[in-house]
Each structure stands twice: as structure tokens, then as C-alpha cells.
Amino acid sequence: MKKIYIKLLTLSLVSVLLLAGCSQPAEEVLNGDTQEQVIVAEEVVMNSEELSEFDGQNGNPAYIAIDGVIYDVTNAAPWNGGAHNGYGAGMDLTEEIKNSSPHGVSKLEGLPVIGKLQD
């Protein structure tokens, strides 16, 4: 009986900690000794004009939108410099990816999702 009580108590404690950790507001944290800034944020909603600012140029991150979902391609090697196969970042590339890309949307898997495109 004591073992069951301890297991239930442990499970309850873990549940409370998980719920508390998941309910924290968006915040900025520093990543260890590197002092690299890591943003912990809620999902972003932006329009096409706002998306165009994230073109991978002049130190800006490179974002693309596909089917209303905004992906961060900044660290994706094929998007080095904010362009890939003649297409620039900072745009909705749904039609181009679906109709012209030989690999379609399969390469989007694993890319960080930034938020949603709303026009």
C-alpha cells in the first residue's frame, strides 16, 4: 500500500510540474555560457507585408510561408542568404513549392514553425 501511495504522489507531483512549466508566459532566456539569445514565444500571426521583412538579408531571419504556415529557413543550408533556386525568403511560396519544387513540401519537415500567415 505504501508503494502505491508513493507512486501516486510522485505521479501527481510530476503532473503539477509539467502543467506549471507549460503555462509560463513568453519570455526571453539566455542559452548557457554562449549568451546566445533564445526566444521562447507564443505562435506569431503576420500578414504578407510583415513576412516580407524576413527575407534573410542584412542580418534578418529568413521565413517562408506554405499553406498559411510560416517556417524559419534561416539555418537551412539551401536557403543560405535568403534565397533558394531563384525564390526569395519573406514570401508566401505555396504555389511554387507545390507546383515547381521537385520535392514538394517534404523538405519542410523538421523546419521550425514560426506561426501563421494571415492576409
C-alpha positions as CSV (number, residue, x, y, z in Angstrom):
1,M,0.0,0.0,0.0
2,K,2.8,2.4,0.8
3,K,4.4,1.8,-2.6
4,I,1.2,2.7,-4.4
5,Y,0.9,5.8,-2.3
6,I,4.4,6.9,-3.2
7,K,3.8,6.2,-6.9
8,L,0.6,8.2,-6.9
9,L,2.3,11.0,-5.0
10,T,5.2,11.0,-7.5
11,L,2.9,11.0,-10.5
12,S,0.9,13.9,-9.0
13,L,4.0,15.9,-8.4
14,V,5.3,15.3,-12.0
15,S,1.9,16.3,-13.4
16,V,1.8,19.5,-11.5
17,L,5.4,20.4,-12.6
18,L,4.6,19.7,-16.2
19,L,1.4,21.8,-16.1
20,A,3.2,24.6,-14.4
21,G,6.1,24.5,-16.9
22,C,3.7,24.6,-19.9
23,S,1.8,27.6,-18.6
24,Q,4.7,30.0,-18.4
25,P,4.3,33.2,-20.5
26,A,6.5,34.0,-23.4
27,E,9.9,35.2,-22.3
28,E,13.5,35.7,-23.4
29,V,16.2,33.5,-22.0
30,L,19.9,33.2,-22.4
31,N,21.4,30.0,-23.6
32,G,24.1,29.0,-21.2
33,D,27.6,30.4,-21.4
34,T,27.3,31.4,-25.1
35,Q,25.0,34.3,-24.2
36,E,23.1,33.3,-27.4
37,Q,19.6,34.7,-27.2
38,V,16.8,32.1,-27.4
39,I,13.2,33.3,-27.7
40,V,10.5,31.4,-26.1
41,A,7.3,32.8,-27.6
42,E,3.8,32.1,-28.5
43,E,2.8,31.5,-32.1
44,V,3.1,34.6,-34.3
45,V,0.5,35.7,-36.8
46,M,1.6,38.1,-39.5
47,N,0.5,39.3,-42.9
48,S,2.4,39.3,-46.2
49,E,3.8,42.7,-45.7
50,E,5.2,41.7,-42.3
51,L,6.5,38.5,-43.7
52,S,8.5,40.3,-46.4
53,E,10.7,41.8,-43.7
54,F,12.1,38.3,-43.0
55,D,13.9,37.9,-46.3
56,G,17.3,36.7,-44.9
57,Q,19.0,39.9,-46.0
58,N,21.0,42.4,-43.8
59,G,21.0,40.1,-40.8
60,N,17.3,39.4,-40.9
61,P,16.0,35.8,-40.4
62,A,14.6,34.0,-43.5
63,Y,11.0,33.0,-43.3
64,I,8.8,31.4,-45.9
65,A,5.0,30.7,-45.8
66,I,3.5,27.5,-47.2
67,D,-0.3,26.8,-46.9
68,G,-0.6,29.6,-44.3
69,V,2.2,28.2,-42.1
70,I,5.4,30.3,-41.6
71,Y,8.6,28.3,-41.5
72,D,12.1,29.6,-40.4
73,V,14.6,28.6,-43.1
74,T,17.4,30.8,-41.7
75,N,19.6,27.9,-40.8
76,A,18.6,25.6,-43.7
77,A,21.7,25.3,-45.9
78,P,19.8,25.5,-49.2
79,W,18.4,28.9,-48.1
80,N,21.8,30.4,-47.4
81,G,21.5,34.2,-48.0
82,G,17.7,34.1,-48.1
83,A,17.3,32.5,-51.5
84,H,16.9,29.0,-52.9
85,N,16.6,28.0,-56.6
86,G,15.6,31.6,-57.6
87,Y,13.0,32.0,-54.9
88,G,13.5,34.5,-52.1
89,A,12.5,34.3,-48.5
90,G,10.0,36.6,-47.0
91,M,7.2,35.4,-49.3
92,D,4.3,33.0,-49.5
93,L,5.7,30.3,-51.7
94,T,2.8,27.9,-51.5
95,E,2.2,27.7,-55.3
96,E,5.9,27.5,-56.1
97,I,6.6,24.7,-53.6
98,K,3.6,22.7,-54.7
99,N,3.8,23.2,-58.4
100,S,7.5,23.7,-59.2
101,S,9.6,22.1,-56.5
102,P,10.7,18.5,-57.3
103,H,10.4,17.5,-53.6
104,G,7.2,19.4,-52.8
105,V,6.5,20.0,-49.2
106,S,8.6,17.1,-47.9
107,K,11.6,19.2,-47.1
108,L,9.6,21.4,-44.7
109,E,9.5,18.6,-42.2
110,G,11.8,19.5,-39.3
111,L,11.9,23.2,-40.0
112,P,11.0,25.4,-37.1
113,V,7.4,26.8,-37.4
114,I,7.2,30.5,-36.5
115,G,3.4,31.0,-36.8
116,K,0.7,31.6,-39.3
117,L,0.3,33.8,-42.3
118,Q,-2.9,35.8,-42.3
119,D,-4.0,38.1,-45.2
